[in-house]
Amino acid sequence: MFDDAYAAFTQVPELFAALADGAGTTLAGARSLLDMLGAVDETEHVSPYAERAPQARGEHTETIRAALRIAVAEAPNDAAAERFTAALAALDGLGRP
């Protein structure tokens, strides 16, 4: 694996040149640098809870739905009521368990 790292130097010399100049010394800086160089995150993201998600949604959906209805009714202003209404619509769009 150590030997495989050397190939990266020839594949993205701009990145290593910028790192050598002191750019990207923080996580945010490194991310910004990678974004500027056109890097794309191709990592497959898989939730460790994926198998349980449909069950969990079913367990709590009605409670969340009821809480959102109360939040809409008691919203302090129209903008808040609209956000709660949108959240309720999104929840309803998931389908009832």
Residue pairs with C-beta under 8 A, 6 or more apart in sequence:
8 16
9 16
12 37
14 37
15 33
15 34
15 37
18 24
18 33
18 37
19 33
23 29
23 33
24 30
24 32
24 33
24 34
47 53
49 56
57 94
57 97
58 97
61 91
61 94
61 96
61 97
64 91
65 88
65 91
65 92
68 84
68 87
68 88
68 91
69 88
71 80
71 84
72 81
72 84
72 85
72 88
75 81
75 84
